[in-house]
Amino acid sequence: MIDFLSSYGELTVSEKKALTYIMAHTEEIPYLNINDLAQEAFVSKTVIINLTQKLGYSGYKELKFHINSAIRQQKQTEVGERVSTRENLSRSIDKTFSLVIDEQVAACANLMLNANNIFIMARGTSKPVGYYLEHLLFSMGMHCIFIKDYNLSESFTNLVTDNDVVILMSLSGNTKKIIETAKQVHLKKAQIISMTSFQSNTLASYADQQLYCHTEDLDTKRDDTISRIGFFLLVDLLVGTLKELRHQ
């Protein structure tokens, strides 16, 4: 598939919003005209035109043509050969790095350093990432609580204040229990940091800061063995930034 991520750091907020929609609905793009896309992505036509030019295309029509060609080529490749696990993991790491904006990681780290409490919540195979982050933060002497039992999500949100930070992890960004928690935390005016894959998702819309990773697959309901290597990478980058800020 076309690499849309190389220019991500140069895009405006609206252009990132449009690109997120395009990446989440790639197979639909060849059938959408520019007015349809603008309406679906909640941006203007000008934003889409500027985005396509920053991606290296003359306009939206050329982008659609290349997406359509890439889709056909990818389907032919999938029939002819299978990408190895090693290649998939390497691709996820490289693309996750390309999605990371240092200033955004630093903003998350500053929120955490100034918080009274840090709460962490994850479900399924993302739980080990929550344990990992909790352990690292405790090792640094930071007060954090990993909500291991999702049945306690309502109880812990009653304790959250506007001086706390809540880190919510969901690969799809649409995990029902995580979204319910995000809504409650949002009402309490606590700061929310979301960790999701790079796509348009509900969780990111509730977050004050968004951290994105790359993954080849999102359907954790069907297959919860999908790698969380991108999440672990984000945690290491976040903790490394926390250490740097503490020594400044």
MOSULGI-V224723 format. One record per residue. N is the residue number from 0. RES is the residue in one small letter. PHI is phi in whole degrees, -180 to 180 (none if undefined). OMEGA is omega in degrees with one decimal (999 if undefined). NEAR is the number of other C-alpha atoms within 8 Angstrom. Layout:
# MOSULGI-V224723
n:N res:RES phi:PHI omega:OMEGA near:NEAR
n:N res:RES phi:PHI omega:OMEGA near:NEAR
This chain:
# MOSULGI-V224723
n:0 res:m phi:none omega:-179.3 near:6
n:1 res:i phi:-62 omega:177.7 near:6
n:2 res:d phi:-84 omega:-179.9 near:5
n:3 res:f phi:-89 omega:-165.4 near:8
n:4 res:l phi:-90 omega:-173.8 near:8
n:5 res:s phi:-63 omega:-178.6 near:7
n:6 res:s phi:-104 omega:-172.7 near:9
n:7 res:y phi:-57 omega:-177.0 near:10
n:8 res:g phi:-66 omega:-177.8 near:7
n:9 res:e phi:-94 omega:-173.6 near:5
n:10 res:l phi:-86 omega:173.4 near:11
n:11 res:t phi:-76 omega:179.7 near:6
n:12 res:v phi:-59 omega:-179.6 near:6
n:13 res:s phi:-66 omega:178.8 near:9
n:14 res:e phi:-67 omega:176.0 near:12
n:15 res:k phi:-64 omega:178.8 near:10
n:16 res:k phi:-63 omega:179.3 near:11
n:17 res:a phi:-66 omega:-179.7 near:15
n:18 res:l phi:-66 omega:177.8 near:10
n:19 res:t phi:-60 omega:178.2 near:11
n:20 res:y phi:-65 omega:-179.0 near:11
n:21 res:i phi:-60 omega:-178.6 near:9
n:22 res:m phi:-68 omega:-179.6 near:8
n:23 res:a phi:-80 omega:-176.8 near:8
n:24 res:h phi:-132 omega:-173.5 near:8
n:25 res:t phi:-54 omega:-175.2 near:8
n:26 res:e phi:-71 omega:178.4 near:7
n:27 res:e phi:-89 omega:-172.4 near:7
n:28 res:i phi:-57 omega:179.7 near:12
n:29 res:p phi:-59 omega:-177.5 near:10
n:30 res:y phi:-104 omega:-179.3 near:5
n:31 res:l phi:-108 omega:170.5 near:9
n:32 res:n phi:-84 omega:-173.2 near:8
n:33 res:i phi:-64 omega:177.9 near:9
n:34 res:n phi:-68 omega:177.6 near:8
n:35 res:d phi:-62 omega:-178.6 near:8
n:36 res:l phi:-63 omega:179.1 near:10
n:37 res:a phi:-60 omega:-179.9 near:13
n:38 res:q phi:-68 omega:-177.7 near:9
n:39 res:e phi:-68 omega:-177.0 near:6
n:40 res:a phi:-90 omega:179.9 near:9
n:41 res:f phi:60 omega:174.9 near:7
n:42 res:v phi:-134 omega:179.0 near:11
n:43 res:s phi:-91 omega:176.0 near:8
n:44 res:k phi:-61 omega:-179.9 near:9
n:45 res:t phi:-61 omega:179.1 near:6
n:46 res:v phi:-60 omega:-178.5 near:11
n:47 res:i phi:-67 omega:178.8 near:14
n:48 res:i phi:-63 omega:179.4 near:10
n:49 res:n phi:-63 omega:179.3 near:9
n:50 res:l phi:-62 omega:-177.5 near:12
n:51 res:t phi:-62 omega:179.1 near:13
n:52 res:q phi:-70 omega:177.2 near:10
n:53 res:k phi:-68 omega:177.5 near:9
n:54 res:l phi:-82 omega:175.8 near:8
n:55 res:g phi:99 omega:-179.7 near:6
n:56 res:y phi:-111 omega:-179.4 near:10
n:57 res:s phi:-74 omega:-179.5 near:8
n:58 res:g phi:-179 omega:-175.3 near:9
n:59 res:y phi:-66 omega:-179.5 near:11
n:60 res:k phi:-61 omega:179.3 near:6
n:61 res:e phi:-67 omega:177.2 near:9
n:62 res:l phi:-60 omega:179.6 near:11
n:63 res:k phi:-60 omega:-179.3 near:10
n:64 res:f phi:-61 omega:-178.0 near:9
n:65 res:h phi:-69 omega:177.0 near:9
n:66 res:i phi:-65 omega:179.9 near:13
n:67 res:n phi:-62 omega:178.7 near:10
n:68 res:s phi:-65 omega:-179.3 near:8
n:69 res:a phi:-66 omega:178.2 near:10
n:70 res:i phi:-62 omega:179.8 near:10
n:71 res:r phi:-63 omega:-179.1 near:8
n:72 res:q phi:-67 omega:179.7 near:8
n:73 res:q phi:-64 omega:179.1 near:9
n:74 res:k phi:-64 omega:177.4 near:8
n:75 res:q phi:-67 omega:179.0 near:8
n:76 res:t phi:-66 omega:-179.5 near:9
n:77 res:e phi:-63 omega:178.1 near:8
n:78 res:v phi:-72 omega:-173.5 near:7
n:79 res:g phi:-82 omega:-176.4 near:6
n:80 res:e phi:-154 omega:180.0 near:6
n:81 res:r phi:-115 omega:-179.5 near:7
n:82 res:v phi:-72 omega:-176.6 near:6
n:83 res:s phi:-71 omega:177.5 near:6
n:84 res:t phi:-60 omega:179.0 near:6
n:85 res:r phi:-59 omega:-179.7 near:6
n:86 res:e phi:-66 omega:178.7 near:8
n:87 res:n phi:-62 omega:-179.9 near:10
n:88 res:l phi:-66 omega:179.0 near:9
n:89 res:s phi:-62 omega:178.8 near:8
n:90 res:r phi:-64 omega:-179.9 near:8
n:91 res:s phi:-63 omega:179.5 near:14
n:92 res:i phi:-65 omega:-178.0 near:12
n:93 res:d phi:-62 omega:-177.4 near:8
n:94 res:k phi:-73 omega:175.4 near:11
n:95 res:t phi:-64 omega:176.7 near:13
n:96 res:f phi:-58 omega:-178.3 near:8
n:97 res:s phi:-69 omega:179.6 near:10
n:98 res:l phi:-85 omega:-174.4 near:13
n:99 res:v phi:-80 omega:174.5 near:11
n:100 res:i phi:-107 omega:-173.8 near:8
n:101 res:d phi:-56 omega:-178.9 near:6
n:102 res:e phi:-64 omega:-179.6 near:6
n:103 res:q phi:-72 omega:176.3 near:11
n:104 res:v phi:-63 omega:178.6 near:13
n:105 res:a phi:-63 omega:178.2 near:11
n:106 res:a phi:-64 omega:177.2 near:9
n:107 res:c phi:-63 omega:-179.2 near:11
n:108 res:a phi:-62 omega:178.9 near:13
n:109 res:n phi:-65 omega:176.2 near:10
n:110 res:l phi:-59 omega:-178.0 near:10
n:111 res:m phi:-68 omega:-179.6 near:9
n:112 res:l phi:-66 omega:-177.0 near:7
n:113 res:n phi:-98 omega:-177.3 near:6
n:114 res:a phi:-85 omega:172.0 near:10
n:115 res:n phi:-70 omega:179.8 near:8
n:116 res:n phi:-138 omega:174.4 near:10
n:117 res:i phi:-119 omega:177.4 near:13
n:118 res:f phi:-107 omega:-179.6 near:12
n:119 res:i phi:-126 omega:177.7 near:14
n:120 res:m phi:-141 omega:177.5 near:15
n:121 res:a phi:-152 omega:179.7 near:14
n:122 res:r phi:-130 omega:175.0 near:10
n:123 res:g phi:58 omega:-177.3 near:6
n:124 res:t phi:-73 omega:175.2 near:8
n:125 res:s phi:-78 omega:-179.3 near:12
n:126 res:k phi:-58 omega:178.2 near:11
n:127 res:p phi:-57 omega:176.5 near:7
n:128 res:v phi:-67 omega:177.1 near:12
n:129 res:g phi:-63 omega:176.6 near:13
n:130 res:y phi:-60 omega:-178.5 near:9
n:131 res:y phi:-62 omega:179.3 near:8
n:132 res:l phi:-64 omega:178.9 near:9
n:133 res:e phi:-58 omega:-179.1 near:12
n:134 res:h phi:-61 omega:-179.4 near:8
n:135 res:l phi:-64 omega:-179.5 near:9
n:136 res:l phi:-67 omega:176.2 near:12
n:137 res:f phi:-61 omega:-179.9 near:10
n:138 res:s phi:-63 omega:178.2 near:7
n:139 res:m phi:-91 omega:179.2 near:6
n:140 res:g phi:81 omega:-179.7 near:6
n:141 res:m phi:-96 omega:-176.5 near:7
n:142 res:h phi:-84 omega:-178.9 near:9
n:143 res:c phi:-140 omega:-178.7 near:11
n:144 res:i phi:-135 omega:175.6 near:9
n:145 res:f phi:-94 omega:-179.9 near:10
n:146 res:i phi:-80 omega:-173.8 near:12
n:147 res:k phi:-76 omega:-177.5 near:7
n:148 res:d phi:-106 omega:-175.9 near:6
n:149 res:y phi:-65 omega:176.3 near:9
n:150 res:n phi:-68 omega:179.4 near:5
n:151 res:l phi:-93 omega:-175.3 near:8
n:152 res:s phi:-61 omega:179.7 near:10
n:153 res:e phi:-69 omega:179.8 near:8
n:154 res:s phi:-65 omega:-176.8 near:7
n:155 res:f phi:-71 omega:179.2 near:9
n:156 res:t phi:-66 omega:175.2 near:10
n:157 res:n phi:-69 omega:-178.9 near:6
n:158 res:l phi:-91 omega:-175.2 near:6
n:159 res:v phi:-71 omega:176.2 near:10
n:160 res:t phi:-123 omega:-179.0 near:8
n:161 res:d phi:-74 omega:175.8 near:8
n:162 res:n phi:-99 omega:-177.6 near:9
n:163 res:d phi:-106 omega:174.5 near:13
n:164 res:v phi:-120 omega:178.5 near:15
n:165 res:v phi:-118 omega:179.0 near:13
n:166 res:i phi:-102 omega:-176.5 near:12
n:167 res:l phi:-115 omega:-176.8 near:13
n:168 res:m phi:-113 omega:175.5 near:15
n:169 res:s phi:-157 omega:-176.8 near:16
n:170 res:l phi:-60 omega:179.4 near:11
n:171 res:s phi:-79 omega:-175.5 near:11
n:172 res:g phi:78 omega:-177.5 near:14
n:173 res:n phi:-131 omega:177.7 near:10
n:174 res:t phi:-63 omega:-170.5 near:8
n:175 res:k phi:-55 omega:-177.2 near:6
n:176 res:k phi:-65 omega:178.3 near:7
n:177 res:i phi:-66 omega:179.4 near:15
n:178 res:i phi:-65 omega:177.6 near:12
n:179 res:e phi:-59 omega:177.8 near:8
n:180 res:t phi:-65 omega:179.7 near:11
n:181 res:a phi:-59 omega:179.4 near:13
n:182 res:k phi:-63 omega:-179.2 near:9
n:183 res:q phi:-68 omega:178.8 near:9
n:184 res:v phi:-65 omega:179.1 near:13
n:185 res:h phi:-60 omega:178.2 near:11
n:186 res:l phi:-66 omega:179.2 near:7
n:187 res:k phi:-80 omega:177.6 near:9
n:188 res:k phi:65 omega:171.7 near:8
n:189 res:a phi:-78 omega:179.1 near:14
n:190 res:q phi:-78 omega:-179.5 near:13
n:191 res:i phi:-114 omega:171.4 near:15
n:192 res:i phi:-112 omega:179.3 near:14
n:193 res:s phi:-101 omega:170.6 near:15
n:194 res:m phi:-121 omega:-178.0 near:16
n:195 res:t phi:-143 omega:169.7 near:17
n:196 res:s phi:-74 omega:-175.7 near:13
n:197 res:f phi:-81 omega:178.1 near:10
n:198 res:q phi:-167 omega:173.7 near:9
n:199 res:s phi:-70 omega:-178.1 near:9
n:200 res:n phi:-150 omega:-174.4 near:9
n:201 res:t phi:-70 omega:-176.3 near:9
n:202 res:l phi:-59 omega:-178.8 near:14
n:203 res:a phi:-60 omega:-178.8 near:13
n:204 res:s phi:-70 omega:177.9 near:6
n:205 res:y phi:-91 omega:-172.1 near:10
n:206 res:a phi:-85 omega:173.8 near:12
n:207 res:d phi:-82 omega:176.0 near:8
n:208 res:q phi:-134 omega:-178.1 near:11
n:209 res:q phi:-119 omega:173.2 near:11
n:210 res:l phi:-116 omega:-175.5 near:12
n:211 res:y phi:-117 omega:170.6 near:12
n:212 res:c phi:-123 omega:178.4 near:17
n:213 res:h phi:-108 omega:172.8 near:12
n:214 res:t phi:-147 omega:-179.5 near:10
n:215 res:e phi:-79 omega:-176.1 near:6
n:216 res:d phi:-139 omega:-175.9 near:5
n:217 res:l phi:-123 omega:-171.5 near:9
n:218 res:d phi:-81 omega:-178.9 near:8
n:219 res:t phi:-74 omega:175.7 near:10
n:220 res:k phi:-68 omega:179.7 near:5
n:221 res:r phi:-81 omega:-175.8 near:5
n:222 res:d phi:-148 omega:-178.0 near:7
n:223 res:d phi:-87 omega:174.8 near:9
n:224 res:t phi:-90 omega:178.6 near:6
n:225 res:i phi:-57 omega:-175.9 near:8
n:226 res:s phi:-60 omega:173.4 near:6
n:227 res:r phi:-107 omega:-177.0 near:10
n:228 res:i phi:-59 omega:177.7 near:9
n:229 res:g phi:-64 omega:177.3 near:13
n:230 res:f phi:-64 omega:178.9 near:11
n:231 res:f phi:-62 omega:177.9 near:9
n:232 res:l phi:-65 omega:178.1 near:10
n:233 res:l phi:-61 omega:179.3 near:11
n:234 res:v phi:-62 omega:179.6 near:10
n:235 res:d phi:-63 omega:177.8 near:8
n:236 res:l phi:-65 omega:-179.3 near:9
n:237 res:l phi:-66 omega:-179.2 near:12
n:238 res:v phi:-67 omega:176.6 near:11
n:239 res:g phi:-61 omega:178.1 near:8
n:240 res:t phi:-68 omega:176.3 near:11
n:241 res:l phi:-58 omega:179.7 near:12
n:242 res:k phi:-63 omega:-179.8 near:8
n:243 res:e phi:-61 omega:-178.2 near:8
n:244 res:l phi:-66 omega:179.2 near:9
n:245 res:r phi:-68 omega:-177.1 near:6
n:246 res:h phi:-95 omega:178.6 near:5
n:247 res:q phi:-79 omega:999 near:4
